[in-house]
């Protein structure tokens, strides 16, 4: 099983070998899709975890105990859908394919599992209707 998570952690946790620990202790494969780590300040990661569902769950519990906020990627992109006019500006910059316009209805669709948290859609939306939990929005 593969799952994506956005991780945010504080200054205290930046110096800890968190990824090493979840690999070794829980036998979970880790693919780092995006990382922003500022030593002495904070860290944010987008990880793809692969392994037994129980092991991934235990790894998330461990990270939570280390003062790391873990958000499943399916909840990471925030969209004020009711205000959206389906202009498609966000789809033009979404190279992961997470955002698209339905050809039959011309309505915006989000495939949350495909989102890699690049933030380009947030900048492209003329109405500021998209945000990312990864960015603390």
Helices and strands as residue ranges (DSSP letters): E 2-9, H 11-14, H 18-26, E 29-38, E 42-50, H 53-65, E 68-72, G 73-75, E 77-79, G 81-83, E 99-101, E 108-110, G 112-114, H 120-124, E 130-132, G 133-135
